[in-house]
Structure formats: C-alpha cells, structure tokens
Amino acid sequence: MVANSSATDTAQPRAATENAIAALWREVLALPESPRATDNFFALGGDSTAMVMVELRIQEEFSVELPPGAMLNAPSLRELARLIEERDGSTS
C-alpha cells in the first residue's frame, strides 16, 4: 500500500492537476499503484534525483516555472498541485 494513505475518498486525486501528478509520480517512482493526494513524495521513495526529474517534467507538461526544490516545500501530491495551479493562475 502507498505510504500515508487514508481510507477517505478525499485522499484520492480529484482534479486534473492532481491526476496528472499522480501518473507522473507513479512513473518516476515505479509505484505499483497510484499515489493518494495526501501521500508524501519522499515517503514513497522519492529522492533528490527523482525530485529534479519530476520538477522538470512538471515544467514541461504544465508550462509553469517552479523554483528549484519546490517539492521540498510542497511534498504531498495535493500541495504540489496547488503550487502548480497558483503558478499557472488556474484551478482544476
């Protein structure tokens, strides 16, 4: 099971941004299942190299500029989605 998961439906990725990030994390971290919105990237096995890979892919896929190490301040899927949406000026 994925780390820090909750049994509530609210922990499931619910917006387009969250779903896209979940798919990206699953690919980069080779997870057996999709992470939940409240999962912590680093608790799932993410390290600094994987973080850079994810941040670069986010910049490509979402056309947003993230500061280096942005995921250190937004380690959960939901927090990262919120940061992307704030930078993009949109909501999903």
TIMI-2910 file (N, C-alpha, C, CB; in pm, 1 decimal, decimal comma, always signed):
<rs>
+----------+----------+----------+----------+----------+----------+----------+----------+----------+----------+----------+----------+------+
!      n_x !      n_y !      n_z !     ca_x !     ca_y !     ca_z !      c_x !      c_y !      c_z !     cb_x !     cb_y !     cb_z ! resn !
+----------+----------+----------+----------+----------+----------+----------+----------+----------+----------+----------+----------+------+
!    +84,1 !   -118,0 !     +0,0 !     +0,0 !     +0,0 !     +0,0 !    +88,3 !   +123,8 !     +0,0 !    -95,5 !     +0,1 !   +121,4 !  Met !
!    +35,9 !   +232,2 !    -50,6 !   +109,5 !   +356,7 !    -61,0 !   +118,1 !   +422,6 !    +75,5 !    +43,6 !   +450,9 !   -162,8 !  Val !
!   +232,8 !   +481,9 !   +106,9 !   +257,0 !   +542,7 !   +237,3 !   +162,5 !   +658,4 !   +263,8 !   +400,4 !   +590,4 !   +247,3 !  Ala !
!   +126,0 !   +676,5 !   +390,0 !    +42,9 !   +787,4 !   +435,1 !    -94,5 !   +790,3 !   +371,0 !   +112,2 !   +915,8 !   +407,9 !  Asn !
!   -145,4 !   +676,6 !   +325,5 !   -275,5 !   +678,4 !   +260,2 !   -386,1 !   +676,7 !   +363,9 !   -290,1 !   +559,6 !   +164,6 !  Ser !
!   -497,3 !   +733,1 !   +325,5 !   -613,7 !   +742,1 !   +411,1 !   -726,7 !   +665,5 !   +346,5 !   -653,5 !   +888,8 !   +436,8 !  Ser !
!   -819,7 !   +619,4 !   +425,8 !   -931,2 !   +542,8 !   +371,7 !  -1039,8 !   +632,7 !   +313,8 !   -989,9 !   +454,0 !   +479,2 !  Ala !
!  -1026,9 !   +762,0 !   +329,6 !  -1132,1 !   +852,1 !   +282,8 !  -1117,9 !   +882,4 !   +135,7 !  -1130,4 !   +981,0 !   +361,9 !  Thr !
!  -1229,9 !   +909,6 !    +71,4 !  -1230,2 !   +944,0 !    -70,2 !  -1155,7 !  +1073,6 !    -96,7 !  -1372,2 !   +954,9 !   -121,2 !  Asp !
!  -1150,2 !  +1163,8 !     +1,2 !  -1083,4 !  +1291,7 !    -19,7 !   -934,1 !  +1275,0 !    -41,8 !  -1107,7 !  +1383,0 !    +98,2 !  Thr !
!   -879,0 !  +1159,7 !     -5,8 !   -736,3 !  +1137,5 !    -27,5 !   -706,6 !  +1097,6 !   -171,6 !   -684,8 !  +1030,4 !    +67,6 !  Ala !
!   -809,4 !  +1060,5 !   -246,6 !   -789,5 !  +1026,2 !   -387,1 !   -765,0 !  +1153,0 !   -467,7 !   -911,4 !   +948,9 !   -442,8 !  Gln !
!   -674,7 !  +1147,2 !   -565,3 !   -658,5 !  +1263,9 !   -652,5 !   -793,2 !  +1298,6 !   -714,2 !   -552,1 !  +1237,1 !   -763,6 !  Pro !
!   -829,7 !  +1428,8 !   -710,0 !   -964,0 !  +1465,3 !   -752,1 !   -968,6 !  +1566,1 !   -864,8 !  -1038,6 !  +1518,6 !   -637,1 !  Arg !
!   -860,1 !  +1626,7 !   -897,1 !   -859,2 !  +1727,9 !  -1001,9 !   -762,3 !  +1685,5 !  -1111,8 !   -820,4 !  +1866,9 !   -944,8 !  Ala !
!   -775,8 !  +1747,6 !  -1226,4 !   -690,1 !  +1712,2 !  -1340,2 !   -542,0 !  +1725,9 !  -1305,2 !   -723,4 !  +1800,6 !  -1461,2 !  Ala !
!   -506,3 !  +1832,2 !  -1236,2 !   -365,8 !  +1852,7 !  -1199,1 !   -318,3 !  +1741,2 !  -1106,4 !   -347,0 !  +1990,2 !  -1131,2 !  Thr !
!   -398,3 !  +1708,2 !  -1005,7 !   -360,9 !  +1601,2 !   -913,5 !   -348,0 !  +1467,7 !   -986,0 !   -463,4 !  +1589,8 !   -800,9 !  Glu !
!   -438,8 !  +1439,1 !  -1076,8 !   -431,6 !  +1312,9 !  -1151,5 !   -306,7 !  +1306,2 !  -1238,5 !   -556,1 !  +1295,7 !  -1238,5 !  Asn !
!   -270,9 !  +1416,6 !  -1301,3 !   -151,1 !  +1419,2 !  -1385,6 !    -25,1 !  +1399,6 !  -1301,4 !   -142,9 !  +1552,1 !  -1463,5 !  Ala !
!    -20,4 !  +1462,8 !  -1185,6 !    +95,5 !  +1446,8 !  -1096,9 !   +102,4 !  +1303,0 !  -1044,9 !    +88,2 !  +1547,1 !   -978,0 !  Ile !
!    -11,7 !  +1246,3 !  -1010,9 !    -14,3 !  +1107,3 !   -963,1 !    +43,9 !  +1013,3 !  -1068,0 !   -158,4 !  +1064,6 !   -927,9 !  Ala !
!     +5,7 !  +1032,8 !  -1192,7 !    +59,1 !   +948,9 !  -1300,5 !   +209,4 !   +968,7 !  -1315,8 !    -11,8 !   +980,2 !  -1433,0 !  Ala !
!   +254,5 !  +1091,9 !  -1302,6 !   +396,6 !  +1122,3 !  -1313,6 !   +474,8 !  +1058,2 !  -1200,0 !   +418,9 !  +1273,4 !  -1314,4 !  Leu !
!   +426,8 !  +1072,4 !  -1076,5 !   +494,0 !  +1009,8 !   -962,0 !   +498,3 !   +859,2 !   -978,8 !   +423,2 !  +1046,1 !   -830,6 !  Trp !
!   +388,0 !   +801,6 !  -1023,0 !   +382,5 !   +655,9 !  -1039,4 !   +488,5 !   +609,6 !  -1138,8 !   +242,1 !   +611,5 !  -1086,3 !  Arg !
!   +504,0 !   +685,6 !  -1246,3 !   +603,8 !   +650,8 !  -1347,8 !   +746,0 !   +668,3 !  -1294,5 !   +584,0 !   +736,7 !  -1473,2 !  Glu !
!   +776,2 !   +784,6 !  -1240,3 !   +913,1 !   +815,5 !  -1195,5 !   +955,4 !   +726,1 !  -1078,5 !   +923,5 !   +963,7 !  -1154,4 !  Val !
!   +863,3 !   +700,7 !   -986,1 !   +897,2 !   +621,3 !   -868,2 !   +868,9 !   +472,9 !   -886,6 !   +821,2 !   +672,3 !   -748,7 !  Leu !
!   +817,6 !   +433,6 !  -1003,5 !   +783,0 !   +293,9 !  -1032,7 !   +692,3 !   +236,2 !   -924,1 !   +910,7 !   +208,5 !  -1045,8 !  Ala !
!   +586,2 !   +310,7 !   -892,7 !   +492,5 !   +267,9 !   -788,9 !   +396,7 !   +163,3 !   -845,0 !   +413,9 !   +388,8 !   -732,9 !  Leu !
!   +357,4 !    +66,4 !   -763,6 !   +265,1 !    -36,9 !   -810,8 !   +121,1 !    +12,6 !   -825,6 !   +268,1 !   -153,9 !   -716,3 !  Pro !
!    +88,8 !   +123,5 !   -759,8 !    -45,1 !   +181,7 !   -769,0 !    -33,4 !   +333,2 !   -762,0 !   -138,1 !   +127,9 !   -655,9 !  Glu !
!   -140,7 !   +400,4 !   -800,0 !   -138,1 !   +546,8 !   -798,4 !   -131,4 !   +599,2 !   -655,7 !   -261,5 !   +603,8 !   -869,7 !  Ser !
!    -51,8 !   +702,1 !   -633,9 !    -45,4 !   +761,5 !   -500,3 !   -173,4 !   +837,9 !   -469,4 !    +76,2 !   +854,7 !   -488,3 !  Pro !
!   -198,7 !   +856,1 !   -343,4 !   -312,9 !   +936,3 !   -298,4 !   -271,1 !  +1082,2 !   -289,7 !   -366,1 !   +886,2 !   -161,0 !  Arg !
!   -369,0 !  +1168,3 !   -285,3 !   -343,1 !  +1312,0 !   -284,5 !   -263,5 !  +1356,1 !   -161,9 !   -474,0 !  +1387,9 !   -290,3 !  Ala !
!   -275,0 !  +1283,2 !    -53,2 !   -206,7 !  +1321,3 !    +70,3 !    -70,9 !  +1252,7 !    +88,3 !   -294,6 !  +1289,4 !   +188,1 !  Thr !
!    -32,6 !  +1167,2 !     -6,9 !    +95,7 !  +1099,1 !     +4,1 !   +212,0 !  +1196,1 !    -11,4 !   +105,7 !   +989,0 !    -99,9 !  Asp !
!   +317,8 !  +1166,1 !    +62,0 !   +440,1 !  +1245,2 !    +58,8 !   +537,2 !  +1181,6 !    -41,1 !   +504,2 !  +1255,2 !   +201,0 !  Asn !
!   +584,8 !  +1260,1 !   -135,2 !   +675,2 !  +1212,7 !   -239,4 !   +796,7 !  +1140,7 !   -181,6 !   +720,5 !  +1329,0 !   -325,7 !  Phe !
!   +853,4 !  +1195,7 !    -77,9 !   +975,4 !  +1139,4 !    -20,5 !   +946,9 !  +1012,3 !    +59,5 !  +1043,9 !  +1242,5 !    +68,7 !  Phe !
!   +830,3 !  +1004,3 !   +122,9 !   +791,1 !   +882,8 !   +194,3 !   +764,5 !   +768,2 !    +97,5 !   +667,0 !   +908,9 !   +279,8 !  Ala !
!   +733,8 !   +801,4 !    -26,5 !   +709,3 !   +699,4 !   -128,4 !   +838,7 !   +649,9 !   -192,7 !   +616,7 !   +754,2 !   -235,5 !  Leu !
!   +951,3 !   +705,8 !   -151,0 !  +1079,4 !   +662,2 !   -204,6 !  +1148,0 !   +765,0 !   -293,0 !  +1060,5 !   +537,3 !   -281,5 !  Gly !
!  +1086,6 !   +882,2 !   -305,8 !  +1147,1 !   +987,8 !   -385,8 !  +1274,2 !  +1040,5 !   -321,3 !  +1048,6 !  +1101,4 !   -406,4 !  Gly !
!  +1372,1 !  +1073,0 !   -404,7 !  +1496,8 !  +1131,9 !   -356,6 !  +1523,2 !  +1258,2 !   -438,3 !  +1616,8 !  +1030,2 !   -367,6 !  Asp !
!  +1637,8 !  +1319,6 !   -418,4 !  +1666,4 !  +1446,2 !   -486,3 !  +1672,4 !  +1430,0 !   -638,2 !  +1798,1 !  +1503,9 !   -435,7 !  Ser !
!  +1723,1 !  +1318,7 !   -685,8 !  +1729,7 !  +1296,1 !   -830,6 !  +1589,5 !  +1282,3 !   -888,8 !  +1813,2 !  +1170,2 !   -862,3 !  Thr !
!  +1505,7 !  +1202,9 !   -822,9 !  +1367,7 !  +1186,4 !   -868,6 !  +1291,8 !  +1318,2 !   -859,6 !  +1296,2 !  +1078,4 !   -786,2 !  Ala !
!  +1319,1 !  +1397,1 !   -756,1 !  +1254,5 !  +1526,8 !   -740,0 !  +1285,5 !  +1617,6 !   -858,8 !  +1299,3 !  +1593,1 !   -609,0 !  Met !
!  +1411,4 !  +1624,1 !   -898,6 !  +1450,5 !  +1706,8 !  -1012,5 !  +1382,0 !  +1657,6 !  -1139,5 !  +1603,6 !  +1706,0 !  -1030,3 !  Val !
!  +1376,1 !  +1526,3 !  -1157,2 !  +1308,2 !  +1470,5 !  -1274,4 !  +1161,3 !  +1512,2 !  -1277,5 !  +1319,4 !  +1317,2 !  -1275,0 !  Met !
!  +1094,8 !  +1501,1 !  -1164,0 !   +953,1 !  +1537,3 !  -1156,3 !   +935,4 !  +1686,9 !  -1180,4 !   +893,9 !  +1497,6 !  -1019,1 !  Val !
!  +1017,4 !  +1768,8 !  -1118,5 !  +1004,7 !  +1913,6 !  -1136,4 !  +1025,8 !  +1954,2 !  -1282,1 !  +1104,9 !  +1986,8 !  -1047,0 !  Glu !
!  +1121,3 !  +1892,8 !  -1349,4 !  +1143,8 !  +1922,9 !  -1491,1 !  +1025,6 !  +1879,2 !  -1576,7 !  +1271,5 !  +1854,8 !  -1540,2 !  Leu !
!   +973,3 !  +1761,5 !  -1548,7 !   +856,8 !  +1712,9 !  -1624,4 !   +734,5 !  +1801,0 !  -1600,5 !   +824,6 !  +1567,5 !  -1585,8 !  Arg !
!   +717,3 !  +1847,8 !  -1477,9 !   +605,4 !  +1937,8 !  -1447,5 !   +619,1 !  +2066,0 !  -1527,3 !   +599,1 !  +1969,2 !  -1296,4 !  Ile !
!   +740,7 !  +2120,3 !  -1532,4 !   +762,8 !  +2242,9 !  -1609,1 !   +731,1 !  +2221,8 !  -1756,4 !   +907,2 !  +2291,0 !  -1592,9 !  Gln !
!   +765,6 !  +2105,0 !  -1809,6 !   +736,4 !  +2074,2 !  -1949,9 !   +587,3 !  +2053,9 !  -1973,3 !   +812,8 !  +1949,9 !  -1993,6 !  Glu !
!   +524,9 !  +1973,2 !  -1889,7 !   +386,6 !  +1934,1 !  -1911,5 !   +286,1 !  +2043,5 !  -1875,7 !   +356,6 !  +1811,1 !  -1832,1 !  Glu !
!   +317,6 !  +2125,4 !  -1775,6 !   +224,4 !  +2228,2 !  -1731,0 !   +264,8 !  +2368,3 !  -1775,7 !   +212,7 !  +2224,6 !  -1581,3 !  Phe !
!   +382,4 !  +2381,0 !  -1835,6 !   +433,4 !  +2511,8 !  -1879,2 !   +435,1 !  +2612,6 !  -1765,3 !   +349,1 !  +2566,0 !  -1994,3 !  Ser !
!   +482,5 !  +2567,9 !  -1649,9 !   +498,0 !  +2655,5 !  -1534,5 !   +642,8 !  +2649,1 !  -1487,1 !   +400,0 !  +2615,7 !  -1420,1 !  Val !
!   +689,6 !  +2756,6 !  -1432,1 !   +825,5 !  +2763,7 !  -1378,5 !   +819,8 !  +2738,4 !  -1228,6 !   +891,7 !  +2901,8 !  -1409,3 !  Glu !
!   +883,4 !  +2631,7 !  -1184,1 !   +891,3 !  +2602,0 !  -1041,7 !  +1030,2 !  +2638,5 !   -991,0 !   +859,8 !  +2452,6 !  -1014,0 !  Leu !
!  +1037,9 !  +2693,9 !   -871,2 !  +1170,6 !  +2719,8 !   -815,9 !  +1240,6 !  +2587,9 !   -785,8 !  +1161,0 !  +2806,7 !   -688,1 !  Pro !
!  +1372,5 !  +2584,2 !   -796,0 !  +1444,8 !  +2460,8 !   -763,9 !  +1409,1 !  +2413,0 !   -622,7 !  +1597,8 !  +2482,6 !   -776,3 !  Pro !
!  +1382,6 !  +2285,4 !   -610,8 !  +1348,4 !  +2229,2 !   -480,6 !  +1208,1 !  +2261,1 !   -433,2 !  +1444,4 !  +2277,0 !   -380,0 !  Gly !
!  +1120,5 !  +2299,8 !   -522,7 !   +983,2 !  +2337,6 !   -485,3 !   +913,4 !  +2225,8 !   -409,0 !   +901,8 !  +2373,6 !   -610,1 !  Ala !
!   +945,9 !  +2103,1 !   -442,5 !   +879,2 !  +1990,2 !   -378,3 !   +920,9 !  +1971,8 !   -232,6 !   +907,8 !  +1863,8 !   -455,1 !  Met !
!  +1027,2 !  +2033,9 !   -191,9 !  +1065,4 !  +2028,0 !    -50,8 !   +962,7 !  +2102,9 !    +34,3 !  +1207,0 !  +2087,6 !    -29,7 !  Leu !
!   +903,1 !  +2207,1 !    -22,8 !   +801,5 !  +2284,6 !    +47,6 !   +659,8 !  +2237,7 !    +16,6 !   +815,2 !  +2430,5 !    +12,6 !  Asn !
!   +644,2 !  +2154,4 !    -85,0 !   +514,0 !  +2100,9 !   -124,1 !   +530,1 !  +1952,2 !   -154,4 !   +455,8 !  +2177,7 !   -247,6 !  Ala !
!   +557,0 !  +1871,2 !    -51,3 !   +588,8 !  +1730,6 !    -75,9 !   +469,2 !  +1639,8 !   -104,1 !   +661,4 !  +1677,5 !    +40,2 !  Pro !
!   +348,2 !  +1684,0 !    -70,6 !   +233,2 !  +1597,7 !    -99,3 !   +180,2 !  +1627,9 !   -238,2 !   +121,6 !  +1616,6 !     +6,3 !  Ser !
!   +114,1 !  +1531,0 !   -293,9 !    +57,6 !  +1545,6 !   -427,3 !    -36,6 !  +1665,9 !   -431,5 !    -16,8 !  +1417,1 !   -469,2 !  Leu !
!   -122,9 !  +1677,5 !   -333,7 !   -220,1 !  +1788,2 !   -329,5 !   -150,0 !  +1923,0 !   -314,3 !   -319,6 !  +1767,8 !   -213,8 !  Arg !
!    -48,6 !  +1931,2 !   -228,6 !    +25,3 !  +2057,2 !   -211,2 !    +96,6 !  +2097,7 !   -339,2 !   +126,7 !  +2044,5 !    -97,2 !  Glu !
!   +154,1 !  +2000,6 !   -407,9 !   +224,2 !  +2029,2 !   -532,2 !   +125,8 !  +2075,4 !   -639,7 !   +301,6 !  +1905,4 !   -579,9 !  Leu !
!    +10,5 !  +2011,2 !   -646,9 !    -93,0 !  +2053,2 !   -742,9 !   -135,9 !  +2196,5 !   -715,6 !   -215,4 !  +1959,1 !   -736,5 !  Ala !
!   -153,5 !  +2230,1 !   -589,8 !   -192,8 !  +2366,5 !   -551,7 !    -85,7 !  +2466,4 !   -595,6 !   -216,2 !  +2376,3 !   -398,4 !  Arg !
!    +42,1 !  +2432,4 !   -575,0 !   +151,3 !  +2519,8 !   -614,9 !   +150,6 !  +2540,5 !   -766,8 !   +286,1 !  +2461,4 !   -569,0 !  Leu !
!   +131,8 !  +2433,5 !   -841,5 !   +128,0 !  +2443,0 !   -988,1 !    +12,3 !  +2532,1 !  -1032,2 !   +114,8 !  +2302,4 !  -1051,9 !  Ile !
!   -103,6 !  +2511,5 !   -971,5 !   -221,0 !  +2591,0 !  -1008,7 !   -202,1 !  +2738,4 !   -974,2 !   -345,8 !  +2536,9 !   -938,9 !  Glu !
!   -137,2 !  +2766,6 !   -861,8 !   -108,5 !  +2906,6 !   -825,5 !    -13,7 !  +2970,6 !   -926,6 !    -47,5 !  +2914,5 !   -683,4 !  Glu !
!    +87,3 !  +2897,1 !   -966,2 !   +184,9 !  +2949,9 !  -1063,4 !   +123,4 !  +2966,1 !  -1200,9 !   +306,8 !  +2858,1 !  -1072,5 !  Arg !
!    +29,8 !  +2877,7 !  -1231,8 !    -35,4 !  +2878,1 !  -1362,4 !   -150,6 !  +2977,8 !  -1365,7 !    -86,0 !  +2738,0 !  -1397,2 !  Asp !
!   -202,6 !  +3011,3 !  -1248,8 !   -315,6 !  +3102,2 !  -1241,8 !   -447,8 !  +3034,7 !  -1273,7 !   -294,3 !  +3216,7 !  -1335,1 !  Gly !
!   -448,1 !  +2900,5 !  -1267,7 !   -571,0 !  +2826,5 !  -1298,6 !   -606,0 !  +2734,6 !  -1184,6 !   -556,0 !  +2746,2 !  -1428,6 !  Ser !
!   -725,3 !  +2679,1 !  -1190,9 !   -766,0 !  +2575,0 !  -1098,6 !   -821,3 !  +2460,6 !  -1179,3 !   -869,7 !  +2626,5 !   -996,2 !  Thr !
!   -808,6 !  +2340,3 !  -1124,5 !   -857,7 !  +2221,3 !  -1196,4 !   -970,7 !  +2160,9 !  -1120,5 !   -746,7 !  +2117,3 !  -1217,2 !  Ser !
+----------+----------+----------+----------+----------+----------+----------+----------+----------+----------+----------+----------+------+
</rs>
